[in-house]
Amino acid sequence: MIYIYGAGGHAKVVAEILELRGLAIAGFIDVNSKTDTLLGYPVYDESLSLIGSSPQLIIGVGSNIIRKRISESLTGTFISAIHPSANISTRSQIETGTAVMPGASINSDVIVGRHCIINTNCSIDHDCVLGAYVHVSPGVALAGNVTVGNGVHIGIGSSIIQGIKIGKWATIGAGAVIIKDVPDYAVVVGNPGKIIKYNKIDEQ
């Protein structure tokens, strides 16, 4: 039985992927939830330590930094959730805790780090390397050999040309077109992408 940590919109999508995979869901865990049930499953407001010593779980939270903090605070066996309609090369590597949504494409020799979100109908081409806690939003296109640092959020519908390096905890705005490297923590918007500010993120 699998517990989903979080009880919001992203958690719903993760639950449906697990259902399609025929995996049994024990329920959701969310200490801030205002409901007792979600999609017909119970929502628990208690610590995982009260549920079992080593549960199977996946984090259903959209925020990269919160997902990182939760993953580091929990004990258990993390699983991934990969939608059956995703097109994933057998030569790619997807680490634990990652969710891959409907219609996503992951091509040859791609590496996706732990606890990432590869969202609906995005495309990640050959030889891309994504760090941990990355969110690739719906409709994003990454050309070949793109490197994405830990905690990066790539906004909906954005495009990144081949060979680009995106620094850790950067944010790429919706619809941005990235044609040159992006430094750590930068927030980039527009076509072509321009830095408008820098994120201030406590990674600890």
Residue, then its C-alpha position, 0 to 999 in steps of 0.5 A: m500500500i502506498y501513501i501519497y504525501g500531500a493532498g492537493g491538485h498534484a497529489k490527485v494526478v499522482a493518485e490517478i497514475l498509481e491507479l492506472r498502474g494497478l498500485a494500491i493506495a492507502g491514502f493521502i497524508d497532509v497535516n494542513s488538509k481541510t478534508d478527510t477524503l480525496l478521490g475516495y481515499p482517506v486523508y490523514d493528518e498524522s505523522l508517517s511515524l504513526i502509520g508504519s516504520s517503513p511505508q511506501l510513499i511518493i510526494g504529491v507536492g508541486s513546490n520544488i523546495i517543499r518537496k525537497r524538505i519533505s523528502e529529507s524529513l521522511t523515512g520510508t521507501f520512495i516510489s516513482a509514478i509513471h503514466p502509461s501514456a508517457n513515451i520513455s526510452t529504455r536507455s533513459q534513467i529515472e530516479t526514485g520519487t519522480a512523477v511522469m505525467p500523461g504524454a511526456s516524452i523522455n528520449s535516449d540517454v536522458i537522466v532524470g533525478r529524484h523527486c522530479i515532476i515531468n509534466t503533461n506533454c513535455s518533451i525531453d530530448h536525448d542526453c539531457v541531465l536533470g538534477a533532483y527536485v526539478h519541475v518541467s511544466p506542461g508543454v515544455a520542450l528541451a532540446g538535446n544535451v540540456t543540463v538542468g540543475n537541482g530545484v529548477h522550475i521550467g514554466i509552461g510552454s517554454s523552450i530550451i535550445q540544445g546544449i544549454k546549462i540551467g543553474k540550480w534553483a533557477t526559474i524559467g518563466a512561462g513561454a520563455v525561449i532560452i538560447k543561452d546558459v542560465p546562472d544559479y537562482a536566476v529568474v528568466v522570462g521572455n523571448p529571448g529569455k532575459i534575467i529579471k531577478y534572482n531567487k532567494i532560496d534556502e536550500q537547507 
